[in-house]
Amino acid sequence: MKILLVEDNRRLRESLSKGLQEEGLSVQTEEDGYAARDLVFNQDWDLFIFDIMLPGLTGIELCELIRFKKIITPIIILSALGEPDDKIKALDKGADDYLVKPFHFKELVSRIKALNRRTNTYQQPVEEDLFCGDLKLNYKAHKVERNGKNIDLSQKEFLLLKTLLEHKNEVVTRQTILQNVWNTQQDTYTNVIDVYISYLRNKIDSEKEAKLIQTIKGRGYMISDEQ
């Protein structure tokens, strides 16, 4: 794997770089957000690891730029900010994982391997259009509409809806959602699922339209057009 590690704390940057290289990974480091931006767009990478608080561009701003350019390379955010809202913001802007400082180095390696496995093994063809009643999701165009009206979704909202639609009229467990949307099985993300389900309902299930997303108590969630 070829990794771009962007961290402005020199000791941490050097320590992580040394450890990752000992794991057999290729690592290039940077400490400035603007310099990192140039590296992102001028080379091919297998993984980005960004601190949030960087000189120049922040890690979150780098995430936004990368996803705006339709680059799907996985991103791990490192941050001392551990509140749910901080995680949600990073994930909503395009991060695939979020690790709170201080953390154990082995946990970072484990998450890198998990993201790499998912990237390398996810080869299943995706249906271009998914439907539930008058709701339509077009995967290739990254577009969602209901009753002919466009619905703007963030990347994570889109992936969550796609996961539900792929299992229409079936219960989708929280574990499946964590794996498909956040590439993790970490229990610390379960409250994030509730938040994003709420986001989806607010955008998709208006007062005048049938409620498509259901909570199946103790099991998970389901999207269904069977009323």
C-alpha positions in Angstrom: 0.0 0.0 0.0 1.1 3.5 -0.8 0.0 5.9 2.0 0.1 9.6 2.4 0.3 10.6 6.0 -0.3 14.3 6.9 0.4 15.2 10.5 1.9 18.4 11.8 3.2 17.0 15.0 6.7 15.9 14.1 7.2 13.3 16.7 3.9 11.6 16.0 4.4 11.9 12.3 7.9 10.3 12.4 6.7 7.6 14.9 3.7 6.6 12.7 5.8 6.6 9.5 8.4 4.4 11.0 5.9 2.0 12.4 3.9 1.7 9.2 7.0 1.1 7.2 8.0 -1.7 9.6 4.6 -3.2 8.7 5.7 -3.3 5.1 3.8 -0.2 3.9 5.1 2.6 1.7 4.6 5.9 3.5 5.2 9.5 2.4 4.7 12.2 5.0 3.7 15.9 4.9 2.9 18.4 7.6 1.2 21.2 5.7 -2.3 21.0 4.2 -1.5 22.9 1.0 1.6 20.8 0.3 -0.5 17.7 0.9 -3.2 18.9 -1.5 -0.5 19.0 -4.3 0.6 15.5 -3.4 -2.9 14.1 -3.4 -3.6 15.3 -7.0 -0.2 14.6 -8.5 0.3 11.0 -7.4 -1.8 7.8 -7.0 -2.4 6.6 -3.5 -4.0 3.7 -1.8 -4.8 5.4 1.5 -4.8 8.9 3.1 -4.3 9.5 6.8 -5.0 13.1 7.8 -4.8 14.9 11.1 -7.6 17.4 11.4 -5.8 20.5 12.6 -3.2 21.2 9.9 -1.5 24.4 8.8 -3.0 25.7 5.6 -5.9 23.3 4.7 -7.4 21.2 7.5 -7.9 17.5 7.2 -11.6 18.0 6.8 -11.0 20.5 3.9 -8.7 17.9 2.3 -11.5 15.3 2.6 -13.9 17.7 0.9 -11.5 18.4 -2.0 -10.8 14.8 -2.6 -14.4 13.7 -2.7 -15.3 16.8 -4.8 -12.8 15.5 -7.4 -14.6 12.1 -7.2 -11.5 10.4 -5.8 -12.6 7.3 -3.9 -9.3 6.5 -2.1 -10.0 5.6 1.6 -9.4 8.3 4.2 -8.6 7.9 7.9 -8.9 11.0 10.1 -6.7 11.3 13.2 -8.0 13.8 15.8 -8.0 14.7 19.5 -11.6 15.6 19.1 -13.7 12.7 20.2 -17.3 13.9 20.5 -19.9 12.3 18.3 -20.5 15.6 16.4 -16.8 15.7 15.5 -16.9 12.2 14.1 -20.1 12.9 12.2 -18.7 16.0 10.6 -15.6 14.2 9.4 -17.5 11.2 8.1 -20.0 13.4 6.4 -17.3 15.2 4.5 -15.9 12.0 3.1 -13.7 10.3 5.7 -14.0 6.5 5.9 -12.8 6.1 9.4 -12.0 8.3 12.4 -9.4 7.5 15.1 -9.3 9.5 18.3 -5.9 10.5 19.8 -4.3 9.0 21.8 -4.7 5.6 20.1 -2.8 2.3 20.0 -0.7 1.9 16.9 -2.0 -1.7 16.4 -5.5 -0.3 16.2 -4.5 2.0 13.4 -2.8 -0.9 11.6 -6.0 -3.0 12.0 -8.2 -0.3 10.5 -5.8 0.2 7.6 -5.9 -3.5 6.9 -9.7 -3.5 7.1 -10.0 -0.6 4.6 -7.6 -2.3 2.3 -9.5 -5.6 2.4 -12.7 -3.8 1.6 -11.2 -1.9 -1.3 -9.6 -5.0 -2.8 -12.5 -7.4 -2.4 -15.5 -5.2 -3.2 -15.9 -6.2 -6.8 -19.6 -7.0 -6.9 -21.4 -5.2 -9.7 -23.8 -2.5 -8.5 -27.2 -2.0 -10.0 -27.3 1.4 -11.6 -30.8 2.2 -10.4 -32.4 1.1 -7.1 -36.0 1.8 -6.3 -38.5 1.8 -3.4 -41.9 3.0 -4.5 -41.4 6.5 -5.9 -37.9 6.8 -4.6 -35.1 6.3 -7.0 -31.3 6.1 -6.5 -29.0 6.2 -9.5 -25.6 4.9 -8.3 -23.4 6.0 -11.2 -24.8 9.5 -11.3 -24.8 9.7 -7.5 -28.4 11.0 -7.7 -31.5 10.5 -5.6 -35.0 11.6 -6.4 -38.5 11.0 -5.0 -41.6 11.6 -7.0 -39.5 13.3 -9.6 -37.9 15.8 -7.1 -34.1 15.7 -6.5 -32.9 15.0 -3.0 -29.4 16.2 -2.0 -27.5 13.7 0.1 -24.1 13.7 1.6 -21.7 10.8 0.7 -22.5 8.8 3.9 -26.3 9.5 3.6 -26.1 8.2 0.0 -24.2 5.0 1.0 -26.6 4.4 3.8 -29.6 4.7 1.5 -27.9 2.5 -1.0 -27.3 -0.2 1.6 -31.0 -0.1 2.6 -32.2 -0.2 -1.0 -30.0 -3.2 -1.8 -31.9 -5.0 0.9 -35.4 -3.6 0.2 -38.1 -5.2 2.3 -35.4 -6.9 4.4 -34.0 -6.0 7.9 -30.6 -4.5 7.6 -28.6 -4.9 10.9 -26.5 -2.2 12.4 -23.4 -4.4 11.9 -24.2 -4.5 8.1 -24.6 -0.7 8.0 -21.4 -0.2 9.9 -19.5 -2.4 7.5 -21.0 -1.1 4.3 -21.1 2.6 5.1 -18.2 3.2 7.6 -16.0 0.2 6.8 -15.9 -0.8 10.5 -17.5 -2.9 13.1 -16.5 -0.6 16.0 -19.3 -0.1 18.5 -18.4 3.5 19.0 -20.1 4.3 15.7 -23.5 3.0 16.5 -24.9 6.3 17.7 -23.7 7.8 14.4 -26.1 5.3 12.6 -29.0 6.7 14.5 -28.1 10.3 13.6 -27.8 9.4 9.9 -31.0 7.5 9.8 -32.7 10.6 11.2 -31.0 12.7 8.5 -32.3 10.4 5.8 -35.8 10.4 7.2 -35.9 14.2 7.3 -34.9 14.3 3.6 -36.8 11.4 2.2 -39.9 10.9 4.3 -41.8 14.2 4.1 -45.1 14.7 6.0 -47.1 14.3 2.7 -45.4 11.1 1.5 -45.4 7.5 2.7 -42.8 6.7 5.3 -40.3 4.3 3.7 -37.6 3.8 6.4 -38.7 1.7 9.4 -37.0 0.9 12.7 -37.1 -2.8 13.5 -36.6 -2.7 17.3 -33.7 -4.8 18.4 -32.7 -5.8 14.9 -32.0 -2.8 12.7 -33.6 -0.9 9.9 -35.6 -1.6 6.8 -36.7 0.4 3.8 -40.0 -0.9 2.4 -42.7 0.1 -0.1 -45.1 -2.5 1.4 -47.5 -0.5 3.6 
